[in-house]
């Protein structure tokens, strides 16, 4: 049995695609349990991949910016304490036994201790080393590798070379000369795919106007008592209460069944420089308004600083979108976050004239109001429960 072990992109929830951003450990370097080996950008977030035990990174088989799938091979490693001689012999044997597979990218770190063994690999039929990734990209994009001049070390063809050639053949020539070309990030590709899926769902949206006078009075009292509760935290808390009581909108749609959840795993849409993400607060029903305020703030900070883990984005059962935090938007209708069946959108808070009854007489007053929009999957639920939800939300927030 070879002393060389395979290092693969690990399973990360529902993540499918990943792009290697950078290696942290160099070839030939010893690492400890929990050390960060490399960084990847998934279709959800950027994350660090840690070692699940001590070892030696023998060879890097993937380059930065290489598009990959979960489970793809990115490197080889050996047990800590393995001699360099044994590693070199094992690499030579591996390369000799499987020259095509061993035609992996050369060392990223030029001074890596095991580089001599890597250089022993046999050339491919094209006369140079070609990684499985390069071959796969070439096949996917119909690129003739024999026509490319590699830009990698020693003229090696890289994945970027293949993608650049594919871009040229896919119509890049049609772009105007003064056009800036911005390649889609994995996150943008994921957003595009999921929005396309969401747009195919028969979705309706119901709106409600809610007077926030009671909520702001409650906030002032809480602040005086030393409690910090945001408007979003209070609305989210009230919405979660109703979701649990109703038991209808906190659900997933599948082709064979509707899955209704007892616990609310609340997704909160957060705008970041790299695009929209929806981190999830698990068991949101266990938090009060102050706890939800803190949890939302913590996840938003992690999202904007790029510190979210894939697990932070998994398993949402209901989503709140808050475009009102970005400006005085009038309406917050949104596409759903499938397989979830409902989404509450919160536009900006505005001052508006309202008919107010006092001691049996009606008068017009300027009040602070919000007009939330509840979008729902009409395959899963009809309008009745949606209107009932909004009625309860209005009633409870106005009576705070």
N, C-alpha and C positions, 0 to 999 in steps of 0.2 A: 504494500500500500504506500502511495506517495506521501511524503511529508508535507506536500503542498495542499493547502485547503482553499476552497473557493470563497471569495468575498462577493456577496450579491446585494443588490438594492433590496432592503428588507420590506416585508409587508407592513403597510401603514394604513390600516383601516380600509377605506374605499379608494385610496389613491391608486391610480393606474399608471400615470406618466410621471417621469422625473427627469430632471436635467442636472447633471453633476456640475456644481458651481466651482468647487476647488477642493484639492486635497489638502489635508492638514498634516498628515503623516507622510513622510517621504519614503521612497523605496529603500529597504535595508534598515529602516528605523524600528526600534523596539517600542511597543506601546503597552500601556497597562489597562486593566479592566476599567471601563468607563471613559477612557480617553476618546476625544473626538477624532474620528478617522477622516471624514470628508463631509462636505456640505452639499446638499442637493436642494433644488427648487422643485417642488411637486406642483401638481395642478391645484393645490390648495394654499401652500405656503412654503417658505424656505425653512429648512430644518437641518440640524446637525445629526450625523449618524455616529453613534458611540460604539466602541468596542464592547462586546459582551464577554470579554475575557482577555488575558494578556497574550501577546504574540509579536511576530515580526512581519511587517508589510514587505512582502517579497517583490511583488510587481504590481504596478498600476496598469490596468487594462482599459481604463476609460479616461478620456481627456475632459478637461473643463469645457463646459457648454455642450457636451455630448447629450443628445436626447436619448432617453432610455425608458424602459418599462420596469415596473416592479418585478424583481426576480432576475433581472439581467446581471451578468457577471461584470464586476468592476475591478477586481483585483485578485491576487493570490496572497496567502499568508502562511506562516509556519509557526509552530509552537515556540514560545519564548525559550531561549537557551539553545536553539538549533544552531549548529556551526555554519559559518559562511561556506565552508567547503561542501557540506551536505546540501545546502540550499542551491549552490551553483550546480552540483551534480544532478539534483532533482530537476532543476530548470532545463538543463541540457537534455536530460532524458525525456522530459515532457515535450520539448520543442522538436526533438528528433522523432518522437513517436507520432506526433500530430502536428506537422508543419503548418497546415492551413489554419488550425485553431490557434496554434501558437504564434501566428502572425499578428500579434497584438501590437499596439502602439509601443514605441520605444519609451525608455524612461523619461518621465517628465522632469525629474531632478537629475541633472547631468552628472552630479557627483555621487549618485547613489552607489552604495557599496556593492550591490549585486549586478551592476550594469554589465560586466564582462559576460556573465552567463546569458543575459538577454541578447547580447549581440551575436550569440551563437545560433540564433534561429535561422532556419533555412529560408531562402527567398521564395516568394510565390511565383506562379507562372508569369505574372506581369513583371517580374524582376525586382519587386520590392515588397516590403512587409505591408500587409493590408489587414486591418483589424476586422473582426466580425461586424462591428458597428458600421465601418465604412462600406463593407460589402452590402450590408442590409440597406443602408441609405441609398446606395447606388441602385440597388434593385428596385426599391420603392419609388425612386424618382426617375428611373430610366436614364441614369447617367453612365456614359462609357468611361470607365476609369482609365483606360489607356490614353484618353485625350487630356487628362488633367496633369497639371504641374503642381506637385504638393508644396504646401507652405510650412509643413511641420519640420521638426529637426531632421537634418539630412535629406530634405526634400520629400519627406514622407507625406502621403496624402491623408488629410484629416477629415473628420466629419464636416467641419465648416467648409472645406474645399468642395465637398460633394453638394452641400446645401447651397453654396454660392453658385455652383454650376447649375443646379436645379432651378435656382431663382432666375438665372439668365434665360434658361430655356422655357421657363413657365410664364414669360411675358414681362420680365423686368424691363425689356426694351420699350414697353409701351408707356413707362412712366415718363412724365415730362422732365426735362433736364434740371429744373429748379425744385424738384420734388425731393423731400427727405423721406427715405424709406425706413420705417421702424418695424423691425421684425416682431411678430406677435410673441409675447411671453407665454409661458405655460398657463399662467393665471388668466391672461386675456383669452387664450384659446379655450380654456375651461369655461369662462364666463360666456363666451360666444356659443359654445355647445349647449350649455345649460339654459341659456336664454332662448335658444332656438327650440329646445325641448319644451320649455315652459310656454312659449308662444303657441304651441300646438294644443295646449290644454284648453278646453272650453271654460273660460274664466269670466266671472261677473264680479262687479264691485259695488258695494253699498256704502253710502256716506252718512255721517251723522255730525251734527254740530253740538259741541259740549261747552258749556260755560265753565271756565276754570277759576271763577271767583273763590269758590270754596276751597279748591286745591291750593291756591296761593295763600289764602288765609291760614290754611293748615300748615303750609311750609313755613310761614312766618312764626307760627307757634312752635313748630319743631325746632327751628333755628334758635329761638330764644331758650329752648330747653336743651340746646347743645346737640341736636340731631340734624344730620345733613341728608336731606332727601331731595333728589332732583325731580323735575317734572317727569322726565322719562322713567325714572325709577318708580314713581308713584303710579303712573299709568300702566307700566309693565306689571307691577304688583297686582293692581286691580284686574287687569286682563287675565293674568294667570289664575287668580281666584275663580273667575267666571269660567275659564277653560276647564278647570277641575270640576266645578259644579255641573256644568252642562255635559261634559264628556263627549262632545260631538265634533268640535273643530280641531282638537288636538290629535291629529291622525295622519296616517300615510295612505295614499292610494296605491294599490298594486293591481295588476291585471286580474288577479283571482280573488282578491278580498280587500276590504277596508280594515286597516289596523288602527284601532283606537287605543291611546295610551293613557294610563292612569297618572303617570308622572309627566310633568311639563319640562322638556328640555328646550329651553328658549333660545332661539337664534336671534342675534341682534346684528343687523347690517352695519358695517363700519366702512367708511370711505378711507382708503389709504392712497399713498402716492402710486402704488403698483396696481390699484384697482380695488373693487369692492370685495370684501370678505365677510363671512357670517359666522363668527365664533359662537359657541353654544354654552349657555349656562345650564348645567345639568341639575335636575331636581329643583327647578326654580320655585316650585310651590313650597319648598322648605325655608325660603328666605322671606323676611319682611321687606317693606319698602326701602328701609335703610340698607339692608343687606343686598338687595338687588341693585340699588344705586352704586354701592361699592363694587359689586361684581361686574356691572356694566363698565364702570370706569376702568377697572383692572384689565378686562379683556380688550377694551378699546386701546388702551396704552400698549398692550402686547401686540395688537394688530398693527398699530402705526410704527412700532419699533421693530417689526419683523420678528418678534419673539414667540409667535404662535407655534404650537406643535400641531401635527396633523390631528391628534386626538381632540384638540380644542375645537375642531371644525366638524366633528362627526356627531351624528345621531340627533340632530335637531328635529323637534316635532311641531314647532310653530315658530313663526318669525315675525319680529317687529322691525320695520324699516323706518328710519327717522330722518328723512330728508329735510325736515324743518330745522334741524340743527345747522344746516348749511346756509339757510337764508329763508326769507318769507315766502316759501312756496305756498301756492294756493291749494293744491290738491296732491295727494300722495298715493294715487292708484299705482300698483306695481304688478309685475309678473310674479307668479308664484315661485316658490323654492321647492321644486318637486323632490321627493314624493309627498311633501307636505301639502295639505289641502287648503290651507288658509294662511293669510298674511295680513297683518295690521300695519297700515302706513300712516305715519304721523306728519302732517305738513307743518308749516310755521304757525306759531301762535299770533293771532291778529286781534286788533281792537275793532269791534263791530257793534252797531246799534242793535239793541235787543229789547223786546217788549217784556217788561218786568212788572209783576203784580205785587202791590204793597197795600195791605189793609183793604183789599177789595177794589183797589183802583189800579189802572194800568198806566205805565209811563214808559218812555223810551230812555234807556241808559246805554252808555258805551261800556261794553264788557270785553274782557279778554277771553277769546274763544279759540278752540281748535276744532278742525273738521277732519277727524280720522276717516280713512278709507279701509274697508275690510274686503279684500279680494279673496275669492273662494273658487274651488274646483267644482263646477256644477255637476260633474259626474258623481261626485261623492256626497254632495249636500245641496239642499234646495235653499231658497232665500229665507224661509221662515226662521230657522235657527240662527242665521246670520243677523237678521234684524233683531232677534231676541238678544243676541250677544251685545249688539251695539246699544240697544235700549238699556240693558243692565250696566254697561260701561258708563253711559251718560248719567244714569240715575245715581250710581255710586260715587262717581267723581264729583257730581254737582252737590252731593250731600256730605262731602267730607267735612 
